[in-house]
């Protein structure tokens, strides 16, 4: 096999790999779609002024939330880990996330965290699955 043939083979392999990555990326993105996706973010309530200020202002553990293991700002300064937010339905998890997405300090902290790396800010608010899961459960359990 000559050098020209090897170059063509290399080009084909790289091209195939790029197409495979694009197909996988599209599969993942398509799996995240749901009816009403465009309006979900707008449907999330705005926070009452001052409600979530602890999240971006408290450098140390917020006194108002002693159950937290790490402050949000401290987590933003780390390079690893997931900041898991949990709570009962209607507790304000989506409202907190909307607050963080819209707050100017969030962009600033994340840009600082990214450093020299490429920074992409994306938001995804999943649909309200509560009613759908209840319907599935009722059908499957015969209720």
Secondary structure, DSSP 8 states (H G I E B T S, - for coil): --HHHHHHHHHHHHHHHHHHHHHHHHHHHHHT--TTHHHHHHHS----TTTTHHHHH-SS--GGGTT-SS-HHHHHTSSS--------TTSSHHHHHHHHHH-HHHHHHHHHHHTTS------------HHHHHHHHHHHHT-
